[in-house]
Amino acid sequence: MFEIQPMSPELYRQQTRRSTLVIAVLFLALAMLCSTLSTQLLGTPGGDNFKWNLLGVLAGLALTVAIVRRFLWSQPFMAAAAYGWGLKRSLMRVTNVMHHVKAGVAAGDDSAYKLLRFYHLGLQQMYQLDGNSSELSQLVREIDTHRELMEQRGLELEQKRLDPAWIETVKGLKV
């Protein structure tokens, strides 16, 4: 279950730049190492070793992904990147059922109202973290209208936790 946490956009961008740099350097080193090893062990001197270089780069990529997922993902310097990834993944889960969500809101389903509110809060944070104020300004009217509808229905506005049951509920609604 994902929960929206307060985070400074400046700190988020600083930390994600740092973690991106670490991952890029790791990939570069592993790709060069694996490429060199594959051409020396499997290639022919003075011959066309493109396929062995490519195999080494792909092996470096696979090793980088494995190291990041296994060892680096839980490290403190990766926290902002992991949070951003979780936020975007949660928003995508809602986006994938958005036609059900909008139909549920139109039908007056409380789970759909809450899910759409979570989506709006998550989008607001994502755009703020990414420094994308132009996209956010285009959604203000829709967000405000939905918030007013929730207030009229007496629903809690602070929907900062994505409840997977909401998704299942709206998926089960007749569209």
N, C-alpha and C positions, 0 to 999 in steps of 0.2 A: 504494500500500500504506500503510494507516494504522498508526501506532504510538502506543500510549498513553505519554504523557510525564508525569512528575511535575509537579504544579502546585498551588500554594496556593489553597484555596477562597476565601479572603478577597481575594487578589490577582485571581483570576479574576472574582469578582463585581464588584470595583471597576473592572476594565478593561472588562468587558462593559457595565456601566452607562454608562461614559464613551463607548464606541463607539455604544451605543444612542442616547444623547443627541445625538451628532454626526449620526447618520443621521436622527433625528427632526427636528432643526433644518434639515438639508439638505432633507428632504422638504417641510417646512412652507414654507421659502423658495421652493423650486421650484414647489410646487403653487400658492402665492399668485401668483407671477410669471406662470406659464403661464395660470392662470385669469384674471388681470387682462388679459393680452395677448389671450387668445381672446375675451373679452367686448368688449374695445375694438375689435378688428379685425373680428370676425364678428357680434357682437351688435347689438341695436337699443337706442338710448337710451330708457330708461323702459319697455322691453319685458321679456318673460320670457326671461331669459338663462340659465336653469338648465342647459340642455344644454351651453352654451358654458363655464359654470363647471365642470360635471362633466368635460367634455373637457379643460379645463385642469388639473384635479386629476389625471386619469388620465395626462396627458402628464407632469406633475410626478412622478408615481409611476414611470413608465417611465424618465424621466431619472435619478431617484434610484437605481433598480436598476442602470442602466447605469453610472453614476458609481461606485457602490459596487463592483460586480464588476470594472470596468476599472481604477480608480485607487486605491480605498481598501482593498480586500481584502488587499493585500500590505503595507500600512503597519503599522509596529510597534504602533500603538495598537489595531489590529484583530486582533492575533495571538490573543488569548484567545477572541474571538468566532469566529474562523476555526477555531481548535482545537476549540471546543465544537461547532460545526457539523459538523466532520469526525467527531468522536466519535459524535455522535448519528446521523449518516448511516451510519457503519460498524455501529453497533448495529442500525439499521433493516435493513440488508442481511442481518444474521444473523436478526433477527426474522422476516423474510420467508420464511426457509427453516427456521424453528424445528421444524416437524413432521419435516422430514428430519433435522435435527440430533439431536433426541431419539430418533428411530428408529435413527440411526447409533450413538448412545451405547448404546442397548439391544442393538444387534448387535455392539458391541465395536470399532467403527471408530475408529482413532487420530485421524483428521482431525476426526471429529465431537467427540471428547473435547477436542481442542485448540481447536476453534471454540467450544464451549460454555464452556471456561475463559476464552478471550478475551472472550466475551460477559459472563461474570460479572465479570471484572476491569474491563471497560468500564462496566458498570452501576454497580459500586461507585464508580468515579471520578465518573461522571455525577451520581449521587445526592449524593456528597460536595461536588462543585462547586456543585450547585444548592441545597445545604443541606437535602436531603430525607432526613433520617435515618429517618423512619418507614417509608418504602418499602424502604430498605436493610435495616432490622431484620427485615422480613418474608422477605427472601431469604437470610439468614445460614445457615439450616439446609440449604437446597438447595445453596448455594455450598460449605459445609463438606463435605457428603456427596460432591459431585462431586470436590472436591480430594482427599479420601481415596481415592476410586476411582482417580484419576490416580496417586497415590502408589503404590498397590498394583500398578498396571500399569507403574510405572517411567517414566512420562511426565514431561517437564519441566513444572513448574508456572507458570513465568514466560512465559505466552503473551501478550505485550504487542503483538505485531504481527499484524494481520489479513492472512492469506495468502489471496488470492482463489482459489487452487487448492483450499483446504479447502471453500469454498462449492461449487465445481464438483463436488468429490468427493462431498459429502453430497447434492447434488442428483441425482447419478447412482445413488444407493443405492435399492434397492427398498423402498418404504415399506409 
